[in-house]
Amino acid sequence: MLISARLLYNRSNTTLALHLRVLGRLLSMEEPSPNGPKKDASSLSVRLLRYVVATSYAKITHRLKHKTLSQPYIRSLKTVDTFNVVESELEQPTHQGTENDRLFLIKFF
């Protein structure tokens, strides 16, 4: 029970019930369109991203400024060399994979 209580702790002083209610509303929202309201995956991801950033901003800022954990990590990331990815070496989507993605989206929405 103690572990689950720690997992549910958040600095925003928002209850789990409120988070779940907001997430439920975000997931069920429909976007206006000329053919009537419909669910749009791209706007869904934008809404979820904004919600996560808004609810996690203080925690993210605190962690990024942490001297012993985040700062060394950020410095090490800055030392990584960049490289170009050859597109021909990337995995090309298969018809079956695309169809599975489409079916998932249909069932999800």
N, C-alpha and C positions, 0 to 999 in steps of 0.2 A: 504494500500500500504506500509506503514511503517513496519508493521509486516512482510510482505513477503520479504521486503528488508533485514531485520535482519536475517531471516531464510536463505537467500542466501549468507550472509556474511561468508567468510572463511579467515583464516589467511594465506593460501598458495598463495593468490593473483591469483588464477586460476578461470577463469570464469565458470559459470554454463554450458555454451555451450561446453567448453572443457571437463568438467567432463562427460557430457552426451555423447559426442563423444567417449571418452575413454571407458566408460562403455559399450556403444553399440558395440565397437570393441571387448572388452573382452567377452561379451556375445555371439558374433557370431563367435568367433575363433574356428577352428577345430584342433584336435590333429592328428598328423601323426600316422598311424597304418599300419600293413602289408596288410590290405584289403582296403586301401585308407583312406583319411582323414575322421574323424568322431568327433562328439561332445561328450565329456566325462564329466559327472557331477562332478567327483572328482577333475579333473584338473581345472574345472571352479571355484569351490569353493576355490581352492588354489590361482588362479589368482585374484579372487575378494578379498580374505583376504589380499594378498600382496598389492593390490591397496589401500585398506582402510588403512592399516598400513602405507604405504608410504605417503599417502596424509594427514593422521591424526596424524602422529608421533609427530610433534611439539605441537599440541593441547593436545594430550594425556599426553605428558611429563609435560607440564605446569599444567594440572589439577592434576596429581599425586603429584606434588611438592607443591600444594596449601596448605598453613599451616592451614587455618581455615575450609576448606571443606574436602579435600581428606585425609589429615593425620589422623584426628580423625576417619574417615570411615575405613581406612586401619588398624588402631590400633584395632578398634572394630571387624573387620574381623579376626584378628589374635587371638582374645579371643574365637572364636567359636570352640567348640569341634568337632572333626571328628567322624563319625560313619560309620558303614558298612551297605550297602544296601543289603537286602536279594533278590537275583535275582528272586526267585519264587514269590515274591510279586510285581514285576514289571509287567506292562501290556504287555502281549504277543501280537504281531501283529496278526490281523485277516486276513483272505484271502481277504475279501472285502477291508480292509485298504491298504493292499499291492497292490491290483489291482488299487485302486484309485491313489496311489503314482506312479505306473508305467504309468498310463494314463496321469497324470500330467506331468511327465518327457517327455513323447513322444510328447505332445502338446507343451511343453516349448522348446524342442530342435527341 
